[in-house]
């Protein structure tokens, strides 16, 4: 499942503004890389994005915005 499918709807509710911007950037960057014709490890990219989003959610729960 693509990251864009994983982080839609209710799963985006816990994201702050910075995380939303990061996710929007990552979605655009994924599309750019997929369309570039260059080799691209989409699974590794999505895993890295998910790790960052998990950390951003944890920080938001701690009161950081």
C-alpha positions in Angstrom: 0.0 0.0 0.0 1.4 3.4 -0.9 2.1 6.0 1.7 -0.5 8.3 0.3 -3.2 5.6 0.9 -1.9 4.9 4.4 -2.0 8.5 5.6 -5.4 9.7 4.5 -8.5 10.5 6.4 -8.5 9.8 10.2 -4.8 8.9 10.3 -3.9 12.5 9.3 -5.8 13.9 12.2 -2.9 13.5 14.6 -0.5 15.4 12.4 0.5 19.0 13.0 1.0 21.6 10.4 4.7 20.8 9.9 3.9 17.1 9.5 1.2 17.8 7.0 3.6 19.9 4.9 6.2 17.2 5.2 3.7 14.6 4.0 2.6 16.8 1.1 6.2 17.2 0.1 6.9 13.5 0.3 3.9 12.6 -1.8 5.1 15.1 -4.5 8.6 13.8 -4.3 7.5 10.2 -4.6 5.6 11.1 -7.8 8.6 13.0 -9.2 10.9 10.1 -8.5 8.5 7.5 -10.0 8.2 9.6 -13.2 11.9 10.4 -13.5 12.9 7.1 -15.1 15.7 6.7 -12.6 15.8 3.7 -10.2 13.7 4.3 -7.1 13.2 2.1 -4.1 9.6 3.1 -3.2 9.4 0.7 -0.3 12.5 2.2 1.4 11.2 5.8 0.7 7.8 5.0 2.2 9.4 3.3 5.3 11.6 6.3 5.9 8.6 8.7 5.6 6.6 6.5 8.0 9.5 6.6 10.6 9.6 10.4 10.4 5.8 10.7 10.7 5.8 8.3 13.7 8.3 10.6 15.4 6.4 13.7 14.6 3.2 12.2 16.0 5.1 11.2 19.2 6.4 14.8 19.5 2.9 16.2 19.0 1.6 14.0 21.7 4.3 15.3 24.0 3.2 18.9 23.3 5.7 19.8 20.7 4.1 21.4 17.6 
